């Protein structure tokens, strides 16, 4: 497995873990549909943020 695949896998694992922690922390009784939508929102927001940080690190190390 290449370095970029490993980094991508790490980003997915980190985003999943943080999204689940955010959902557990906000443990208000919400319908399951709302929790699924919030998980997707948190997950993709964190993926975007991490990719932007990785892109900046790559750009400045180049």
VOBA-1610 file (N, C-alpha, C; in pm, whole numbers, padded with zeros to 5 digits, always signed):
BEGIN
Unk+00086-00117+00000Unk+00000+00000+00000Unk+00090+00123+00000Unk+00060+00218-00086Unk+00141+00338-00099Unk+00120+00434+00016Unk+00208+00532+00021Unk+00201+00631+00129Unk+00072+00712+00122Unk+00027+00744-00001Unk-00095+00825-00013Unk-00219+00745+00027Unk-00220+00617-00002Unk-00332+00533+00041Unk-00335+00522+00193Unk-00219+00511+00254Unk-00210+00502+00399Unk-00259+00632+00463Unk-00217+00745+00407Unk-00262+00874+00460Unk-00413+00888+00443Unk-00465+00849+00327Unk-00609+00855+00304Unk-00688+00770+00401Unk-00638+00649+00427Unk-00703+00561+00523Unk-00700+00622+00663Unk-00588+00682+00699Unk-00577+00747+00830Unk-00677+00863+00841Unk-00692+00941+00734Unk-00787+01052+00736Unk-00930+01002+00757Unk-00965+00893+00691Unk-01100+00836+00705Unk-01123+00786+00847Unk-01024+00716+00902Unk-01037+00663+01039Unk-01049+00776+01140Unk-00966+00879+01125Unk-00970+00992+01218Unk-01104+01065+01208Unk-01150+01089+01087Unk-01278+01159+01069Unk-01394+01078+01125Unk-01392+00948+01104Unk-01498+00862+01158Unk-01499+00867+01310Unk-01382+00855+01371Unk-01373+00853+01517Unk-01419+00987+01576Unk-01373+01096+01519Unk-01411+01228+01572Unk-01560+01254+01550Unk-01613+01214+01435Unk-01757+01232+01410Unk-01841+01155+01510Unk-01800+01031+01538Unk-01874+00952+01636Unk-01864+01012+01776Unk-01747+01065+01811Unk-01731+01129+01942Unk-01819+01253+01954Unk-01827+01332+01848Unk-01913+01451+01850Unk-02059+01410+01867Unk-02100+01306+01796Unk-02239+01260+01808Unk-02268+01207+01948Unk-02174+01134+02007Unk-02194+01080+02143Unk-02196+01192+02245Unk-02114+01295+02224Unk-02109+01407+02318Unk-02240+01483+02318Unk-02299+01500+02201Unk-02428+01568+02188Unk-02538+01462+02193Unk-02547+01393+02306Unk-02635+01277+02318Unk-02780+01314+02347Unk-02825+01425+02294Unk-02966+01463+02309Unk-03048+01361+02230Unk-03164+01330+02281Unk-03250+01235+02212Unk-03294+01293+02077Unk-03227+01247+01973Unk-03259+01290+01838Unk-03299+01167+01758Unk-03382+01187+01658Unk-03417+01073+01573Unk-03294+01020+01502Unk-03300+00892+01466Unk-03186+00827+01402Unk-03150+00895+01269Unk-03250+00943+01196Unk-03225+01009+01067Unk-03140+01134+01086Unk-03167+01209+01192Unk-03090+01331+01219Unk-02947+01295+01256Unk-02929+01189+01334Unk-02794+01147+01372Unk-02713+01104+01249Unk-02778+01036+01156Unk-02709+00992+01034Unk-02667+01113+00951Unk-02757+01211+00939Unk-02725+01331+00862Unk-02613+01410+00929Unk-02620+01423+01061Unk-02514+01494+01133Unk-02380+01422+01121Unk-02382+01289+01128Unk-02259+01213+01111Unk-02198+01242+00974Unk-02279+01239+00870Unk-02229+01268+00735Unk-02174+01409+00725Unk-02242+01504+00785Unk-02196+01642+00783Unk-02063+01657+00854Unk-02053+01601+00975Unk-01927+01609+01050Unk-01815+01535+00976Unk-01846+01417+00925Unk-01746+01335+00857Unk-01687+01410+00737Unk-01773+01458+00648Unk-01723+01525+00527Unk-01659+01658+00559Unk-01708+01728+00659Unk-01643+01852+00702Unk-01502+01827+00752Unk-01486+01722+00832Unk-01353+01689+00883Unk-01261+01638+00773Unk-01314+01560+00680Unk-01233+01514+00566Unk-01182+01635+00488Unk-01270+01730+00459Unk-01230+01848+00385Unk-01123+01926+00460Unk-01141+01946+00590Unk-01045+02019+00671Unk-00909+01949+00671Unk-00908+01817+00688Unk-00783+01742+00691Unk-00714+01744+00555Unk-00792+01734+00447Unk-00732+01740+00313Unk-00672+01876+00287Unk-00738+01982+00333Unk-00684+02117+00316Unk-00552+02132+00393Unk-00546+02078+00513Unk-00423+02084+00593Unk-00312+02003+00525Unk-00346+01885+00477Unk-00247+01802+00406Unk-00197+01871+00280Unk-00286+01939+00209Unk-00247+02010+00086Unk-00152+02124+00120Unk-00179+02196+00228Unk-00089+02303+00268Unk+00048+02249+00309Unk+00049+02140+00383Unk+00176+02079+00423Unk+00253+02033+00300Unk+00185+01970+00207Unk+00248+01924+00083Unk+00303+02042+00003Unk+00225+02150-00004Unk+00266+02268-00082Unk+00391+02332-00022Unk+00394+02347+00110Unk+00507+02415+00173Unk+00631+02326+00185Unk+00614+02194+00179Unk+00729+02103+00180Unk+00786+02079+00042Unk+00718+02123-00060Unk+00760+02098-00197Unk+00880+02181-00235
//
